[in-house]
């Protein structure tokens, strides 16, 4: 397993590129894959060890402040509305639901990652509707309507497997033990989900980006720049609070599928290219991290 896992994500990216037109058919399977991934990982969480960390506050302040700050900064310099929306969305985008998979493989504390996954997604559910009330194509949508729409998208994905895992831990310990024993397969389930998601993303870019090559280039430049900044800054913040891996992954790994949905629902649909390309960069970086981590273990 250790020998092949650094190559699983690049293979998923290549397969998504080659079979992007077919991935739309399989997209209905993604929520079930994510549910299974989170159930397996949440089952191993010791709820008694879950705590709120000051690190979470800094991560949330970065997402809120930099997202809206970059939007107005780019608009001040006469950048296109689409570029400003894409950068704003990419920074605010919630932490990936499956961040716990890679984080724990790299040695992060499972309880730290799980706690922020829940808190960070709830923060986005509150902040995003506020932004969309004065930015985007549907500013007439009331705050509470947007709030429940976004919460419904991310809340069920995060909350349901967490409570199922907690229930098995308390009520069905034998089932809980079985889930803990097979939690390693969550990485490969995630690779399948990633292949489908990236395939959909690539297909979207082919369809929507034919006439907007310059916009795609600029969104690509900003997406790779922020990928580098967010992983680096997250590691710096994590180092201050005793978990460099958790900090890097929690700020660097974004839920691109959620970002694409928010762009298509509230903003210029082409703004979705930022989280789409960001997904490619973050997964390439994760592959490099896994390779380097495994190399160090084998020394």
DAURRA-V350977 format. One record per helix or strand of 2 or more residues. SS is the DSSP state (H for helix, E for strand). FROM is the first residue (numbers start at 0). LEN is the number of residues. If there is no record, write none. Layout:
# DAURRA-V350977
ss & from & len
SS & FROM & LEN
SS & FROM & LEN
This chain:
# DAURRA-V350977
ss & from & len
H & 4 & 14
H & 19 & 23
H & 46 & 3
H & 53 & 23
H & 80 & 12
H & 98 & 7
H & 109 & 23
H & 142 & 29
H & 172 & 9
H & 182 & 26
H & 212 & 28
H & 243 & 9
H & 255 & 11
H & 268 & 29
